[in-house]
Every structure is written in structure tokens, then in C-alpha cells.
Amino acid sequence: MKQKSVAVVGAAETTDLGVIPGLSQIQLHADAALNAMEDAGLKPADIDGVATAGETPAPVAHYLGITPTWVDGTAVGGCSFMLHVRHAAAAINEGLCKTVLITHGESGRSRVGVAPRPPYPSSLAGQFEAPFGTMGPPTMFTIPLLRYMKTYRVSEEQVAMVSVVQREWAGKNPRATFKEPISVADVLNSRMIAYPFRILMCCLVTDGGGALILTSAERAKDFPRKPVYILGTGESVETPMISQMADFTSSRAFRVSGRKAFDEAGISHEDVDHLMIYDAFAHLPLYGLEDLGFCKPGEAAQFIGARHTAPGGKLPLNTNGGGLSYMHSGMYGMYALQESVRQMRGTAAAQVPGAKISVAHGVGGMFAASGTIIFSNERG
């Protein structure tokens, strides 16, 4: 992709976040979409590209009154929206469309208008994992985390520190679900879910959504908001079965996606001012820091423990509070992207002073898929 040829010109989350029993899932998509259009000064007739996951593009476009010339229904879990950004940028560069709307909405808590997503008996996971008693992400993520902890001698206290630091960031964010400070002891004394995960190491379950609007960088100067440019992108998939990861201590999809984005952006790790790593569970930032190359294998826990990712640290990470304390409706990637855009616009609740480059990195499934987007607020 050509560097900085595409920009984000609209970005917004749903009017409310948390518990929203009055809106169905498709209404959450629409609420976020209308907010993003207002942010960009656009109306539905101005949109000619639609990308979405959870709901497929056809009902979302119909519900909003949009007849697009380009659609993308890529659905690989929580990082789908990172892939949508990548695909939309390519489509805009190719001239397939001019203005792309990417929407997300989930009634994760209230479950209004949500289609069930059990593992199909004929799927790989349905045949080879479900019969052995896996009951959702907490029971699946234990496999890689326990191996990681054993291999690198990482303690429960160190994993708990991830949740503690994320809560510090959430305390600075008025929209965060949980803002009260917590300690390592609080995390380790919270209710056990599936060893070693306590409830404070697990993501929230909320309602909400968000939307982005992308267009060419040439057109972006005509919009009311400061453009946020796409600097680099990457994507990959590994395996739908966590039991079949090539290496339980590292994600191959993370490494491929991250390397592609950094190579495309032409930047080094020292150039990154702000970082978002999908944190459905407390161990994911450890994997992200290492697989993206910010830390050597096994060193991310010490890096976080030394407060390098905390407020005032050299690498601000998950500055909205993350999926652990801010918001997590099921597919968190959109919220990570939203915070990167806010940081690049200079409007974040916990703004990183002088931030010029932000990386948003997502995971889909367990470690099934990954997407990485690098943003910049400078074009020159």
C-alpha cells in the first residue's frame, strides 16, 4: 500500500457504552455509523463502501440506506476491523470506492438481536476441541498461557500486573467501565475463572460499537476533522484451534501481521509513540509486545512490571483502559482502533503528549487471526 495515501476522516463509538438494553445489535451498528458520519460531516448518500463484521454488510447497508460499490464482510473475530481498514485502503487506492464506512456493534451483555455463535459440530474446533470440555475463551487461553509461564518463569503476580496497569489508564478515561484502582493482590484475590485466570484478568462483557470512515488523503483535507493517515498495515491467520498453535509461547499470525505493517510503514520500534494491543485477557499484551518486536521473548512481563507501559512510561499501552477495564463487547478491535485515532487527533482522555505514530494490533478467535494498523497524524 502507498504510504499515507488513505486517511481516517470520521471516527466515533456508540452514544452509550456498557449496558444498552434498548438497542439491538444492528441498531448499535447504525448508532456508531451515524455518529461517525456526523463526525466527518457526511450523510449516507456520501458513502460508497461498507465493511463490517458480526452483522454482514448487506443488512447494515440496507438499514442505513447505503447502496455501495464495494463491500467487505471479512469476519475473523475481534481483529476483523483491522483487516477492514487494510482492505478499504487498498480499495480506495484501486479506485473501487471513494468513501468507506467500517461499522461494529455488539449486544455482548444484553444479547438483543444477536445470533448465537456456538462451534459447529462439523468444524475443526467442534470435532477436535469441544468434545474435551472447552467452555469459551477462558478455558482455551489457559493452554498457551500456562506454557508461556512455565517456559519463561513468569509468575501469576506478573500477569496480574497487566490488569493493574490497564486500570490506571482506565482511571483517566470518563467512558471506562471500571475506574477504581486495583492492586496485584486484588487481582489474585478475585474470583477464579479458569486457572490461572481470575476474573480481573478477563475482559469485560458489554454492549456497544464503533465506526470509522476512510477516504483518500487528497480528499481528507476537505473534512472538518484532522486526518489520521494510514502508514502501514498487516494481516495473517494461523489456526482456528488453539491446541494446534505451532508454538504456545508465540503467535505466528502476530509476527507475520506485525512485520508486514512495520515494513510497509518503514519505521522502527523507537518511532512508535503509542500502542494498542488487543487485551481480551491479561496475557495478550505480553504476546503482542514480544511478537511485534518491542520486547525479546519472555521479557514482556518485566517490561510491564517496570512500568514502561504505564502512565508516564516510555511506551504508553492501551491508554483507554483496554478490554480489561474500558470496554469489551466481544470483538474488541474497533475500540483499539478508535483509541489510536483519538491519540493521533490529540483528543484522547489520556492523551500522550506529542504522539505522532500509533500502532493498533488485534487478535481474532484465540490466536486464529491478527491485524495490525499503523497510524500517523503527519503526512509530510
Kinemage of the C-alpha trace (Angstrom):
@kinemage 1
@onewidth
@group {chain A} dominant
@subgroup {mainchain}
@vectorlist {calphas} color= white
{ca met a 1} P 0.000 0.000 0.000
{ca lys a 2} L 1.183 3.519 -0.740
{ca gln a 3} L 2.125 5.270 2.487
{ca lys a 4} L -0.291 7.900 3.753
{ca ser a 5} L -2.454 7.722 0.620
{ca val a 6} L -5.553 6.971 2.725
{ca ala a 7} L -6.806 8.671 5.874
{ca val a 8} L -9.402 8.260 8.592
{ca val a 9} L -11.744 11.257 8.423
{ca gly a 10} L -14.534 10.026 10.702
{ca ala a 11} L -14.418 8.050 13.932
{ca ala a 12} L -16.914 7.514 16.731
{ca glu a 13} L -18.222 4.945 19.154
{ca thr a 14} L -21.849 4.343 20.070
{ca thr a 15} L -23.583 7.087 22.033
{ca asp a 16} L -23.553 4.863 25.108
{ca leu a 17} L -21.167 2.110 26.168
{ca gly a 18} L -21.693 -0.629 28.735
{ca val a 19} L -25.239 -1.889 29.203
{ca ile a 20} L -27.595 -0.811 26.392
{ca pro a 21} L -30.734 -2.995 26.541
{ca gly a 22} L -32.720 -0.581 24.375
{ca leu a 23} L -30.745 -1.198 21.172
{ca ser a 24} L -30.393 -4.361 19.129
{ca gln a 25} L -27.113 -5.358 17.544
{ca ile a 26} L -27.882 -3.813 14.144
{ca gln a 27} L -29.079 -0.630 15.875
{ca leu a 28} L -25.698 -0.408 17.609
{ca his a 29} L -24.042 -0.603 14.187
{ca ala a 30} L -26.313 2.190 12.980
{ca asp a 31} L -25.765 4.365 16.062
{ca ala a 32} L -21.989 4.138 15.665
{ca ala a 33} L -22.225 4.716 11.903
{ca leu a 34} L -24.393 7.821 12.257
{ca asn a 35} L -22.052 9.200 14.926
{ca ala a 36} L -19.043 8.657 12.667
{ca met a 37} L -20.847 10.290 9.726
{ca glu a 38} L -21.662 13.286 11.893
{ca asp a 39} L -18.018 13.420 12.956
{ca ala a 40} L -16.979 13.538 9.292
{ca gly a 41} L -19.771 15.837 8.153
{ca leu a 42} L -21.229 13.202 5.829
{ca lys a 43} L -24.589 11.608 5.137
{ca pro a 44} L -25.391 8.032 3.998
{ca ala a 45} L -25.549 9.068 0.332
{ca asp a 46} L -21.865 10.074 0.558
{ca ile a 47} L -20.768 6.526 1.443
{ca asp a 48} L -19.911 4.133 -1.384
{ca gly a 49} L -18.028 1.434 0.541
{ca val a 50} L -19.189 -0.644 3.514
{ca ala a 51} L -17.243 -3.131 5.626
{ca thr a 52} L -18.474 -4.846 8.750
{ca ala a 53} L -18.366 -7.975 10.894
{ca gly a 54} L -20.896 -9.506 13.285
{ca glu a 55} L -23.669 -8.286 11.024
{ca thr a 56} L -22.937 -8.828 7.333
{ca pro a 57} L -22.654 -5.810 5.011
{ca ala a 58} L -26.000 -6.277 3.223
{ca pro a 59} L -28.326 -5.702 6.219
{ca val a 60} L -26.128 -2.914 7.593
{ca ala a 61} L -26.023 -1.080 4.255
{ca his a 62} L -29.769 -1.546 3.771
{ca tyr a 63} L -30.549 -0.383 7.303
{ca leu a 64} L -28.513 2.792 6.737
{ca gly a 65} L -29.853 3.422 3.226
{ca ile a 66} L -26.481 2.950 1.518
{ca thr a 67} L -26.009 1.353 -1.922
{ca pro a 68} L -22.245 0.744 -2.048
{ca thr a 69} L -19.949 -0.068 -4.951
{ca trp a 70} L -17.594 -2.037 -2.666
{ca val a 71} L -18.312 -4.275 0.338
{ca asp a 72} L -16.217 -6.371 2.707
{ca gly a 73} L -17.667 -8.910 5.125
{ca thr a 74} L -14.360 -10.354 6.348
{ca ala a 75} L -15.066 -11.996 9.714
{ca val a 76} L -12.077 -13.440 11.556
{ca gly a 77} L -13.066 -12.450 15.087
{ca gly a 78} L -12.026 -9.425 17.092
{ca cys a 79} L -9.393 -8.127 14.684
{ca ser a 80} L -11.769 -8.120 11.690
{ca phe a 81} L -11.878 -4.322 11.752
{ca met a 82} L -8.099 -4.040 11.385
{ca leu a 83} L -8.412 -6.160 8.252
{ca his a 84} L -11.304 -3.984 7.078
{ca val a 85} L -9.087 -0.895 7.364
{ca arg a 86} L -6.392 -2.619 5.331
{ca his a 87} L -8.819 -3.808 2.657
{ca ala a 88} L -10.588 -0.438 2.497
{ca ala a 89} L -7.290 1.383 1.978
{ca ala a 90} L -6.459 -0.969 -0.899
{ca ala a 91} L -9.923 -0.479 -2.403
{ca ile a 92} L -9.651 3.306 -2.219
{ca asn a 93} L -6.190 3.240 -3.780
{ca glu a 94} L -7.521 0.993 -6.548
{ca gly a 95} L -10.442 3.339 -7.255
{ca leu a 96} L -13.111 0.798 -6.321
{ca cys a 97} L -14.736 3.320 -3.977
{ca lys a 98} L -14.058 6.749 -2.517
{ca thr a 99} L -15.520 6.806 0.992
{ca val a 100} L -15.637 3.676 3.150
{ca leu a 101} L -17.678 3.149 6.303
{ca ile a 102} L -16.488 0.401 8.683
{ca thr a 103} L -19.013 -0.456 11.388
{ca his a 104} L -19.085 -2.509 14.555
{ca gly a 105} L -21.888 -3.160 17.020
{ca glu a 106} L -22.436 -5.891 19.587
{ca ser a 107} L -25.026 -6.513 22.224
{ca gly a 108} L -22.493 -8.569 24.127
{ca arg a 109} L -24.092 -8.006 27.520
{ca ser a 110} L -27.803 -7.566 26.816
{ca arg a 111} L -27.877 -10.047 23.911
{ca val a 112} L -30.527 -8.132 21.943
{ca gly a 113} L -30.789 -9.226 18.327
{ca val a 114} L -27.688 -11.399 18.479
{ca ala a 115} L -27.288 -14.640 16.529
{ca pro a 116} L -25.749 -17.457 18.602
{ca arg a 117} L -22.198 -18.448 17.658
{ca pro a 118} L -21.558 -21.959 19.004
{ca pro a 119} L -18.809 -24.052 17.443
{ca tyr a 120} L -20.486 -26.072 14.700
{ca pro a 121} L -20.133 -29.826 15.320
{ca ser a 122} L -18.586 -30.287 11.871
{ca ser a 123} L -15.984 -27.537 12.347
{ca leu a 124} L -12.419 -28.369 13.300
{ca ala a 125} L -12.902 -26.957 16.795
{ca gly a 126} L -16.269 -28.711 17.075
{ca gln a 127} L -14.689 -32.055 16.261
{ca phe a 128} L -11.337 -31.854 17.981
{ca glu a 129} L -11.628 -29.400 20.899
{ca ala a 130} L -15.244 -29.028 22.038
{ca pro a 131} L -15.605 -32.766 22.934
{ca phe a 132} L -12.849 -32.316 25.504
{ca gly a 133} L -14.787 -29.756 27.525
{ca thr a 134} L -13.603 -26.340 26.389
{ca met a 135} L -16.112 -23.727 27.506
{ca gly a 136} L -15.189 -20.484 25.826
{ca pro a 137} L -12.047 -18.339 25.762
{ca pro a 138} L -11.060 -18.595 29.465
{ca thr a 139} L -10.651 -22.350 29.172
{ca met a 140} L -8.873 -22.159 25.815
{ca phe a 141} L -6.392 -19.396 26.589
{ca thr a 142} L -5.134 -21.333 29.605
{ca ile a 143} L -3.206 -23.653 27.251
{ca pro a 144} L -0.783 -21.101 25.790
{ca leu a 145} L -0.541 -19.003 28.943
{ca leu a 146} L 0.447 -21.930 31.184
{ca arg a 147} L 3.113 -22.945 28.680
{ca tyr a 148} L 4.334 -19.355 28.419
{ca met a 149} L 4.539 -19.021 32.201
{ca lys a 150} L 6.466 -22.280 32.537
{ca thr a 151} L 8.863 -21.571 29.661
{ca tyr a 152} L 9.756 -18.052 30.762
{ca arg a 153} L 9.207 -18.469 34.513
{ca val a 154} L 6.557 -15.763 34.579
{ca ser a 155} L 4.576 -15.596 37.812
{ca glu a 156} L 0.864 -15.056 38.394
{ca glu a 157} L 1.797 -11.760 40.029
{ca gln a 158} L 3.454 -10.582 36.819
{ca val a 159} L 0.415 -11.472 34.726
{ca ala a 160} L -1.796 -9.685 37.256
{ca met a 161} L 0.313 -6.551 36.814
{ca val a 162} L -1.077 -6.206 33.285
{ca ser a 163} L -4.566 -5.722 34.727
{ca val a 164} L -3.276 -3.276 37.346
{ca val a 165} L -1.613 -1.000 34.799
{ca gln a 166} L -4.592 -1.105 32.448
{ca arg a 167} L -6.829 0.032 35.310
{ca glu a 168} L -4.528 3.014 35.877
{ca trp a 169} L -5.196 4.127 32.304
{ca ala a 170} L -8.936 3.477 32.710
{ca gly a 171} L -8.962 5.762 35.736
{ca lys a 172} L -8.138 8.618 33.387
{ca asn a 173} L -10.986 7.804 30.989
{ca pro a 174} L -14.509 9.034 31.858
{ca arg a 175} L -16.038 6.482 29.453
{ca ala a 176} L -14.299 3.478 31.049
{ca thr a 177} L -16.467 0.838 32.719
{ca phe a 178} L -14.125 0.359 35.685
{ca lys a 179} L -12.042 3.247 37.024
{ca glu a 180} L -11.206 2.331 40.645
{ca pro a 181} L -7.513 1.466 41.126
{ca ile a 182} L -6.653 -2.174 41.804
{ca ser a 183} L -3.566 -3.902 43.166
{ca val a 184} L -1.856 -7.165 42.264
{ca ala a 185} L -3.381 -8.606 45.443
{ca asp a 186} L -6.847 -7.501 44.320
{ca val a 187} L -6.377 -9.329 41.030
{ca leu a 188} L -5.085 -12.532 42.632
{ca asn a 189} L -7.846 -12.497 45.238
{ca ser a 190} L -10.600 -12.019 42.679
{ca arg a 191} L -12.803 -14.945 41.671
{ca met a 192} L -11.097 -17.817 39.888
{ca ile a 193} L -12.467 -18.462 36.389
{ca ala a 194} L -10.052 -20.998 34.864
{ca tyr a 195} L -6.541 -21.260 36.272
{ca pro a 196} L -4.558 -19.062 36.090
{ca phe a 197} L -7.258 -16.586 35.042
{ca arg a 198} L -9.042 -14.695 37.800
{ca ile a 199} L -11.980 -12.531 36.810
{ca leu a 200} L -9.862 -9.358 36.895
{ca met a 201} L -7.600 -10.942 34.267
{ca cys a 202} L -10.593 -11.456 31.956
{ca cys a 203} L -12.284 -8.982 29.633
{ca leu a 204} L -15.485 -7.144 30.359
{ca val a 205} L -18.776 -8.212 28.771
{ca thr a 206} L -20.538 -5.098 27.486
{ca asp a 207} L -22.731 -3.601 24.779
{ca gly a 208} L -21.514 -1.025 22.275
{ca gly a 209} L -19.793 -0.422 18.989
{ca gly a 210} L -17.849 1.980 16.837
{ca ala a 211} L -17.333 3.110 13.262
{ca leu a 212} L -14.606 4.557 11.071
{ca ile a 213} L -14.761 6.455 7.774
{ca leu a 214} L -11.828 6.331 5.355
{ca thr a 215} L -11.106 8.264 2.179
{ca ser a 216} L -8.106 9.279 0.093
{ca ala a 217} L -5.533 11.544 1.679
{ca glu a 218} L -6.104 14.079 -1.103
{ca arg a 219} L -9.772 14.405 -0.146
{ca ala a 220} L -9.097 14.252 3.592
{ca lys a 221} L -8.036 17.898 3.827
{ca asp a 222} L -11.599 18.923 2.962
{ca phe a 223} L -13.104 17.277 6.047
{ca pro a 224} L -13.737 19.011 9.372
{ca arg a 225} L -11.531 16.706 11.462
{ca lys a 226} L -7.753 16.404 11.462
{ca pro a 227} L -6.915 13.493 9.138
{ca val a 228} L -5.250 10.400 10.573
{ca tyr a 229} L -3.155 8.719 7.894
{ca ile a 230} L -2.671 5.001 7.323
{ca leu a 231} L 1.079 4.406 7.468
{ca gly a 232} L 1.291 0.609 7.369
{ca thr a 233} L -0.950 -2.459 7.523
{ca gly a 234} L -0.637 -6.191 8.028
{ca glu a 235} L -2.805 -9.268 8.439
{ca ser a 236} L -2.493 -13.018 8.849
{ca val a 237} L -4.219 -16.140 10.140
{ca glu a 238} L -2.811 -19.155 11.940
{ca thr a 239} L -5.182 -21.840 13.221
{ca pro a 240} L -8.822 -21.960 14.370
{ca met a 241} L -7.783 -24.443 17.059
{ca ile a 242} L -5.637 -23.104 19.854
{ca ser a 243} L -4.460 -26.652 20.568
{ca gln a 244} L -2.752 -26.652 17.156
{ca met a 245} L -0.634 -23.498 17.520
{ca ala a 246} L 2.877 -24.033 16.212
{ca asp a 247} L 4.280 -22.503 19.414
{ca phe a 248} L 2.202 -21.849 22.521
{ca thr a 249} L 4.563 -19.054 23.605
{ca ser a 250} L 4.259 -17.004 20.404
{ca ser a 251} L 1.673 -16.233 17.725
{ca arg a 252} L 2.789 -16.818 14.153
{ca ala a 253} L -0.101 -14.618 12.926
{ca phe a 254} L 1.013 -11.807 15.246
{ca arg a 255} L 4.560 -11.965 13.909
{ca val a 256} L 3.549 -12.008 10.234
{ca ser a 257} L 0.958 -9.241 10.583
{ca gly a 258} L 3.202 -7.003 12.663
{ca arg a 259} L 6.262 -7.447 10.452
{ca lys a 260} L 4.256 -6.632 7.338
{ca ala a 261} L 2.853 -3.444 8.885
{ca phe a 262} L 6.233 -2.219 10.142
{ca asp a 263} L 7.941 -2.980 6.835
{ca glu a 264} L 5.217 -1.165 4.920
{ca ala a 265} L 5.367 1.817 7.268
{ca gly a 266} L 9.157 1.966 7.060
{ca ile a 267} L 9.502 2.718 10.767
{ca ser a 268} L 11.437 1.285 13.700
{ca his a 269} L 10.077 0.425 17.125
{ca glu a 270} L 11.717 3.549 18.526
{ca asp a 271} L 9.448 5.641 16.283
{ca val a 272} L 6.258 4.369 17.966
{ca asp a 273} L 4.722 6.823 20.436
{ca his a 274} L 1.573 4.914 21.323
{ca leu a 275} L 0.497 1.282 21.212
{ca met a 276} L -2.789 -0.595 21.420
{ca ile a 277} L -2.661 -4.382 21.866
{ca tyr a 278} L -5.921 -6.324 21.988
{ca asp a 279} L -6.293 -7.436 25.602
{ca ala a 280} L -9.294 -9.707 25.938
{ca phe a 281} L -7.227 -11.447 28.617
{ca ala a 282} L -4.244 -10.230 30.607
{ca his a 283} L -1.648 -12.338 28.815
{ca leu a 284} L -2.284 -10.948 25.327
{ca pro a 285} L -0.232 -7.738 25.785
{ca leu a 286} L 2.721 -9.962 26.732
{ca tyr a 287} L 2.471 -11.835 23.446
{ca gly a 288} L 1.864 -8.638 21.498
{ca leu a 289} L 4.887 -6.826 22.915
{ca glu a 290} L 7.134 -9.760 22.089
{ca asp a 291} L 5.721 -10.818 18.728
{ca leu a 292} L 5.665 -7.232 17.469
{ca gly a 293} L 9.314 -6.912 18.464
{ca phe a 294} L 9.109 -4.391 21.295
{ca cys a 295} L 10.468 -6.978 23.750
{ca lys a 296} L 12.554 -10.113 23.408
{ca pro a 297} L 10.808 -13.460 24.073
{ca gly a 298} L 10.000 -13.810 27.755
{ca glu a 299} L 10.792 -10.202 28.660
{ca ala a 300} L 7.397 -8.502 28.274
{ca ala a 301} L 6.273 -9.221 31.852
{ca gln a 302} L 9.343 -7.473 33.252
{ca phe a 303} L 8.817 -4.630 30.780
{ca ile a 304} L 5.284 -4.038 32.047
{ca gly a 305} L 6.358 -4.612 35.657
{ca ala a 306} L 8.935 -1.844 35.243
{ca arg a 307} L 6.031 0.482 34.340
{ca his a 308} L 7.261 1.192 30.820
{ca thr a 309} L 3.668 0.853 29.520
{ca ala a 310} L 2.032 2.705 32.426
{ca pro a 311} L 1.139 6.405 32.588
{ca gly a 312} L 4.421 8.283 32.317
{ca gly a 313} L 6.190 5.270 30.781
{ca lys a 314} L 8.188 5.243 27.558
{ca leu a 315} L 5.649 3.129 25.620
{ca pro a 316} L 2.050 4.058 26.565
{ca leu a 317} L -0.031 0.920 26.028
{ca asn a 318} L -3.825 0.512 25.948
{ca thr a 319} L -4.410 4.063 27.077
{ca asn a 320} L -8.208 3.776 27.044
{ca gly a 321} L -8.096 1.066 29.744
{ca gly a 322} L -8.341 -1.794 27.271
{ca gly a 323} L -10.751 -4.690 27.131
{ca leu a 324} L -9.968 -5.404 30.773
{ca ser a 325} L -11.278 -2.095 32.135
{ca tyr a 326} L -12.614 0.146 29.346
{ca met a 327} L -14.972 -1.848 27.206
{ca his a 328} L -15.253 -5.266 25.547
{ca ser a 329} L -18.428 -6.227 23.709
{ca gly a 330} L -16.938 -9.369 22.162
{ca met a 331} L -14.869 -8.159 19.195
{ca tyr a 332} L -12.604 -5.524 20.695
{ca gly a 333} L -10.542 -4.474 17.675
{ca met a 334} L -12.736 -1.495 16.800
{ca tyr a 335} L -12.168 0.076 20.232
{ca ala a 336} L -8.399 -0.249 19.881
{ca leu a 337} L -8.591 1.485 16.501
{ca gln a 338} L -10.786 4.235 17.958
{ca glu a 339} L -8.248 4.987 20.689
{ca ser a 340} L -5.380 5.104 18.194
{ca val a 341} L -7.355 7.606 16.125
{ca arg a 342} L -8.133 9.709 19.211
{ca gln a 343} L -4.453 9.742 20.162
{ca met a 344} L -3.467 10.839 16.669
{ca arg a 345} L -6.130 13.542 16.698
{ca gly a 346} L -4.953 14.739 20.104
{ca thr a 347} L -8.386 14.211 21.669
{ca ala a 348} L -7.849 11.129 23.862
{ca ala a 349} L -8.881 11.215 27.512
{ca ala a 350} L -5.354 10.184 28.489
{ca gln a 351} L -3.558 11.940 25.669
{ca val a 352} L 0.086 11.058 25.033
{ca pro a 353} L 1.849 14.409 24.563
{ca gly a 354} L 3.294 14.883 21.105
{ca ala a 355} L 2.291 11.427 19.836
{ca lys a 356} L 2.841 11.132 16.071
{ca ile a 357} L 2.720 7.383 15.411
{ca ser a 358} L 0.302 4.842 16.891
{ca val a 359} L 0.124 1.079 16.369
{ca ala a 360} L -3.165 -0.825 16.813
{ca his a 361} L -2.711 -4.595 16.932
{ca gly a 362} L -5.575 -7.087 17.112
{ca val a 363} L -6.261 -10.774 17.572
{ca gly a 364} L -9.176 -12.839 16.292
{ca gly a 365} L -10.503 -16.096 17.672
{ca met a 366} L -7.973 -17.286 20.228
{ca phe a 367} L -4.768 -16.844 18.225
{ca ala a 368} L -6.535 -17.638 14.941
{ca ala a 369} L -6.029 -14.288 13.199
{ca ser a 370} L -4.250 -10.986 13.530
{ca gly a 371} L -4.386 -7.483 12.072
{ca thr a 372} L -2.012 -4.566 12.565
{ca ile a 373} L -2.598 -0.931 11.566
{ca ile a 374} L -0.024 1.842 11.957
{ca phe a 375} L -1.377 5.403 12.031
{ca ser a 376} L 0.291 8.789 11.730
{ca asn a 377} L -1.024 12.313 12.151
{ca glu a 378} L 1.620 13.749 9.851
{ca arg a 379} L 1.620 13.416 6.097
{ca gly a 380} L 4.849 15.193 5.267
